[in-house]
């Protein structure tokens, strides 16, 4: 029995840009399991493919990862598909279940994965014929999401034979295996990318006092990137812009609101040119395109979209408070503030502080104004165009980078 799974992939050329340190690869999107069953009576193995209304995509990331995950650096990859037992499997002694690559159209690499939440524990070893590895891979019976990487553009397919074999991978007599073919096709439109690991803004409410804590380093800049992708409406508001959605609002514990109470987030101040769009709806918020300054948070994890068109450092300060249904502060409650920071430095704007399309003496004059070997958290937006390494200062390292882009 030959079963086919369709997987639509966006495999796009991404412009190089300054890289933010990124520990481990992204595993975005829901899991899609390839279920394996074995009837010990008939000795027939079956593979059941998931029915997909929304096929997963190979996503392109301009990111560097920790060793050994660096095999996925600057590439298009996905790990949504996972091998999973469809029931109890009883194997004869000295045997195993094997997955063998039978055929592929070219341009696909495969790496050993594991359970999705445990990416630091994956080996990322080349498997299924990648880099001279064996075309047979032994499945250990646990849920395993291997990494699939695309090395070339275009439609792809790969066919796998799944069977019961001995410990050397030779098929056991009397057992019947099954095949599954995975198909990849280049999609016309992509889905916006989070931009890296999630960074949560934890909101708490204790004794009528709102508390906020930012996951990780509160001064860390998150990198906006223009992926040179085209999105379907309403996500098309991000077309041609650098954007990021790593920041996410999240409850830091149980929150008990008074009757009629709501939690509101109000924009206090932001760098000119920063745009914000609501998660899922992509409606403009926080003053973007005359959108509302107040935004009601519903208590669930929400990653809004932050975007810009000009290079630079961007900041936004928000006040979080308990208010009524109209957004009016409730008496007796204390609010809290948080400042979020991003940087956008596309390849074609590096060093172009005045956004006139070239790097000239005027930009060098701006560089001199920005130059400071000391960390400056208050640097203006345009100084982010010459802070090439995003370390909150403009120093000799940035000067050397500026000379390169200035020719």
C-alpha positions, 0 to 999 in steps of 0.5 A, a space after each residue: 500500500 502506497 500512501 502519499 502526504 502532501 507538504 507545501 513548502 516555502 523555499 525562498 532566497 533570503 537576503 543576508 543580514 546581521 544575525 542574532 544569536 539563536 540557540 536552537 532551531 525553530 519548530 513552528 507549527 502543529 505536529 503531524 504524525 505518521 502512525 506506524 502499526 504492526 499486526 503481530 498475528 498477520 505480521 503486516 506493518 501499516 503506515 497511516 499518513 495524517 490528513 492535512 487541511 493546511 500542509 506544513 511549510 519548509 521555512 527559511 531562517 537566516 540564523 546560526 545555531 549551536 553545535 550540532 544543530 549548526 547543520 541547519 544554519 541559514 537554511 529552509 527546514 521543518 520538523 512537523 512530521 513525526 514518526 509515532 506508534 499507532 498502538 502497541 507494537 510487539 517485535 520479535 527478538 533481535 529485530 527493529 523497525 527500519 525506515 529506508 529512503 527509496 527515492 527522492 527528487 533531489 535537494 533534501 537532507 535529513 537529520 536525526 531529531 527526537 521529541 520536539 520540546 527537546 531540541 537541545 538533546 537531538 543529535 542532528 546526525 545525518 541520516 537517510 543517505 545525507 552526507 554519505 550516511 546509511 539510507 536505512 534509519 532505525 526507529 526506536 518506537 518513540 515519537 521522533 520528529 526528524 529535521 528535513 532541510 531543503 538545499 535547492 528550490 522547486 518541487 520535491 518528493 521522497 519515498 520511504 519504505 518502512 519494514 521490520 528487519 533484523 538489527 543490521 537492517 535486513 528485512 525479516 522473512 514473513 513480514 510485510 512492510 509499507 511505503 509512504 511518499 512525502 511531497 513538497 511543493 513551493 508555495 506562492 505565499 508564505 506564512 510570517 515567521 516568529 523570528 526566533 525563540 519566544 520571549 515572554 512578557 509575564 504579567 501578574 496581579 497580586 494585591 491589586 498590583 500589576 507586575 511585569 517581568 521580561 523573560 531573559 535579558 531585558 535590554 536584549 534587542 530582537 532582530 527584525 528581518 525582511 524575509 523577502 516573502 509575500 503574504 496573503 491578506 491580512 498578513 500582507 501588511 508585513 510585505 516589504 518590511 522587517 518584522 518580529 513577533 518573538 515578544 509574547 504577552 503571557 500570564 505569570 500565574 493565576 490572575 483574578 480580576 474584579 467584576 467587569 475588570 479588564 487588563 489593558 496595555 497602553 502605548 506610552 512612547 515609541 520610536 517613530 516608524 515602529 508599526 504594530 499589528 495584532 496577532 492573528 487579525 493583523 489589525 493595526 494597534 498602538 497608533 499604527 495607521 491611526 489604530 487604537 493606543 489602548 489594546 485589551 489583553 485577554 489573558 492568553 499567550 499573544 505574540 503581536 507583530 512589530 514592523 519597520 521599513 527603515 533601518 535602526 533601533 526601535 523601542 516601545 514603552 507600554 503601561 499595563 493596568 487593570 481597567 473597566 470595559 472602556 479602558 479607564 483605570 480602576 481605582 485602587 489598582 497599581 499599573 506597571 510599565 515595560 520597554 521592548 527593544 528591536 533592531 532592523 538592519 537590512 543588507 541594503 540599508 547598512 550604514 545608510 543613516 539618512 535613508 537616501 539609498 547610499 552611504 556617503 560623507 553625510 552618513 559618516 558624519 552621523 556615524 561620528 555623532 553616534 560613536 561611543 564605546 560606552 553602552 548607550 541604551 538611549 541611542 536614537 533610531 538612526 544610530 542603529 543603522 551603524 551599530 552593526 553588531 547590535 551591542 548597544 554601542 557604536 565603537 571601533 568594531 562598527 567603524 570597521 564594518 562601516 568602512 566596508 559598506 562605504 567602500 
